[in-house]
Amino acid sequence: MRVIRVTADLAVPDLDEATAFYADFLGLDREDLGLDWVTRFVVPSSGEHVQLLTRDATGPQNPLLTVKVDDVDEAYAAARRHGYEIVHPLTTEAWGIRRFFVRAPGGVVLNIAQHHDPNE
């Protein structure tokens, strides 16, 4: 398994209110993900980004980080082999992501994810 990208996930009570801060004040570009509970703000010149979410759509709690990997099934098997707590089981979500949540040492919950092609 190889990590492709790490994204901070910040919980906010209202995405529209947060947009005023992240887009209007900081000047980040809003990337619409097509979901009403999460959005991404991107630094125009570099592509660095942060995701804001009100609540995770299917997970039992909000993750602090999303870690995109090239093989989520391998990552899931490795997490189980190491005995890490699986907070949300390996799931193929309706919005095209295959993912699971794992609790890292210290208690932080990570969303381990991979884009999923439904034709595969």
Secondary structure by P-SEA (a helix, b strand, c coil): ccccbbbbbbbbccaaaaaaacccccbbbbbbcccccbbbbbccccccbbbbbcccccccccccbbbbbccaaaaaaaaaaacccccccccccccccccbbbbcccccccbbbbbbcccc
